[in-house]
């Protein structure tokens, strides 16, 4: 499959900011969830409670991995925007240095 992806550096930056915001939201909600589960330990005794808390804490690692992946995506989008901006500036500089009116 061949195609052209058209995107502006500004769109890449705004999208990276959206991803970053969502990543922060996920981290915040995860912290709240872990605090709630931890508070259950004082009232939910027995093997079922222990098993639930152990399983839930195991999800913390997965969620942290997902957050790292989101942040990597944020960084990738920002790097792409910087590459596009640098290339555009270089092209603008090159075009400005061309001599006009050579034939006349």
Secondary structure as UniProt FT lines:
FT   HELIX           9..40
FT   TURN            41..43
FT   HELIX           47..96
//
